[in-house]
């Protein structure tokens, strides 16, 4: 395991939590292993470790991009991660308001529904 992979796995666990990462590892197959290695190395070992912006900001950018792209499963996962990175419910709402204007109301509507369920479950709304 190279340094980027090891560091990427550490950051991935810090942001997403051990339970999520353990599930992802358990579901890894020979077919999906190269993809898991890729995201661990580049997304978590490079991007999320960068010094240019903090994790709260990265979380908000990630939420906006996932909501705008209609990536609902990934969006839900990153709402939980954002809360863990100190992003507030109010900040998530503001991110999604931007999504509504710049990427479309239907995408924001779907993201609001997902975030609302998670915030209700976590007591954050």
C-alpha positions in Angstrom: 0.0 0.0 0.0 1.5 3.3 -1.0 1.5 6.5 1.1 -1.3 8.1 -0.9 -3.5 5.0 -0.4 -2.8 4.7 3.3 -3.3 8.5 3.9 -6.4 8.4 1.6 -7.9 5.6 3.7 -7.2 7.5 6.9 -8.9 10.7 5.5 -11.8 8.6 4.0 -12.4 7.1 7.4 -12.2 10.5 9.1 -14.7 12.1 6.8 -17.2 9.2 6.0 -16.8 7.1 9.2 -15.5 3.6 9.8 -18.9 2.0 9.3 -19.3 3.4 5.8 -15.7 2.6 4.7 -15.9 -0.9 6.2 -19.1 -1.6 4.2 -17.4 -0.3 1.0 -14.4 -2.5 1.6 -16.6 -5.5 2.3 -18.5 -5.0 -1.0 -15.3 -4.7 -3.0 -14.9 -7.3 -5.7 -12.1 -8.0 -8.2 -14.1 -6.0 -10.7 -14.5 -2.9 -8.4 -11.1 -3.1 -6.7 -9.4 -0.8 -9.2 -12.1 1.8 -8.8 -11.9 1.7 -5.0 -8.2 2.0 -5.2 -8.6 5.0 -7.6 -11.0 6.9 -5.3 -9.0 6.2 -2.2 -5.8 7.4 -3.8 -7.1 10.4 -5.8 -10.3 11.6 -4.0 -9.2 10.9 -0.5 -5.4 10.7 -0.7 -5.0 13.8 -2.9 -8.0 16.0 -3.1 -9.4 15.8 0.5 -5.9 16.1 1.9 -5.2 19.3 0.0 -4.2 22.4 2.0 -6.0 25.0 -0.2 -9.4 24.8 1.5 -10.7 23.3 4.7 -12.9 20.2 5.0 -16.0 22.2 5.8 -15.6 24.1 2.6 -14.9 20.9 0.7 -18.0 19.4 2.1 -20.2 22.3 1.0 -18.7 22.2 -2.5 -19.2 18.4 -2.7 -22.8 18.8 -1.6 -23.5 21.4 -4.3 -21.8 19.3 -7.0 -23.6 16.1 -6.0 -27.0 17.8 -5.7 -26.5 19.5 -9.1 -25.5 16.2 -10.7 -28.5 14.3 -9.2 -26.2 11.9 -7.4 -28.6 11.1 -4.6 -26.9 8.2 -2.9 -23.5 10.0 -2.8 -25.3 13.2 -1.7 -26.9 11.5 1.3 -23.5 10.1 2.3 -21.9 13.5 2.1 -24.7 15.2 4.0 -23.7 13.0 6.9 -20.0 13.7 6.3 -20.7 17.5 6.1 -22.4 17.4 9.5 -19.4 15.6 10.9 -17.1 18.3 9.3 -19.0 21.0 11.1 -21.4 22.2 8.4 -24.6 23.3 9.9 -28.2 22.6 8.7 -28.5 26.3 7.8 -25.4 26.1 5.7 -26.6 23.0 3.9 -29.9 24.8 3.2 -27.9 27.8 1.7 -25.9 25.4 -0.5 -29.1 23.9 -1.8 -30.6 27.3 -2.4 -27.6 28.0 -4.7 -28.2 24.6 -6.4 -31.8 25.7 -7.1 -30.7 28.9 -8.8 -27.6 27.6 -10.7 -28.5 24.0 -11.4 -32.2 23.8 -11.3 -35.1 23.6 -8.9 -35.8 19.8 -9.5 -32.3 18.9 -8.4 -32.5 21.1 -5.4 -35.9 19.8 -4.5 -34.6 16.2 -4.5 -31.6 17.2 -2.5 -33.7 19.1 0.1 -35.9 16.0 0.6 -32.8 13.8 1.2 -31.1 16.3 3.5 -34.3 16.9 5.4 -34.7 13.2 6.2 -31.1 13.0 7.4 -31.4 16.2 9.4 -34.6 14.9 11.0 -32.9 11.6 11.8 -29.9 13.4 13.3 -32.1 16.0 15.1 -30.4 18.8 13.1 -33.4 20.6 11.5 
